Amino acid sequence: MSDQHEQPEYGERATPEQQAEAIRRSGGVPEAQRAAELPRASWRAADGVQQRPATGASASTRPGTPPSGSYLVNRFVTVFLLGVGLVAVIQSVFSSLNLAESIQILYAQQGIGDYVETPLTSTVGIALVIVHAALWAATAWVSMKVLAAGRTAWWIPLLGAVIAFVVMAILMAVLILGDPAFMQYIGSGG
């Protein structure tokens, strides 16, 4: 006599533990084990070698968990400051490539006299553009690396801006301090 009841499908009445044991015996691996055996993508280097998570990376910046509020603010401020820096780089291109005219406008506003363009003027102008763009690119690269590691990065664009200002001020000082009209203006007590 056959049973009147329909036979259960595979695993229909088995507990999760029994299902896992049956899967293991059959050569398959339960999904939970498979997930536990694979390292997180954030812990793997580009060449596939497993690494520990970056120092300072919080649980909120690891894959699978939403970023915390402080991380979002850090990311927003960092990207905003990089945007401000990019605008500054773009604006400086126009004044730096036409440096003699820019200095003459400054001299006229301050009553210094007439600026006489020298061969150094165009060289310094080009150097200003290259230095400013290179420092911004380096700052952006470092900022993105630090953000990707889940660490605080808002201070990096500020530091990049200070370094760019100091380097550009030195280049301008070399140019202006060699100008006879400016030295006469300083010598006369301004």
Buried (B, 14 or more C-beta within 10 A) or exposed (E): EEEEEEEEEEEEEEEEEEBBEBBEEEEEBBEEEEEEEEEEEBBEEEEEEEEEBBEEBBEBBBEEEEBBEEBEEBBEBBBEBBEEBBEBBEEBBEBBBBBBEBBBEEBEEEEBBEBEEEEBBBEBBEBBBEBBBEBBEBBBEBBBEBBEBBBBBBBBBBEBBEBBEEBBEEBBEEBBEEBEBBEEBEEEEE
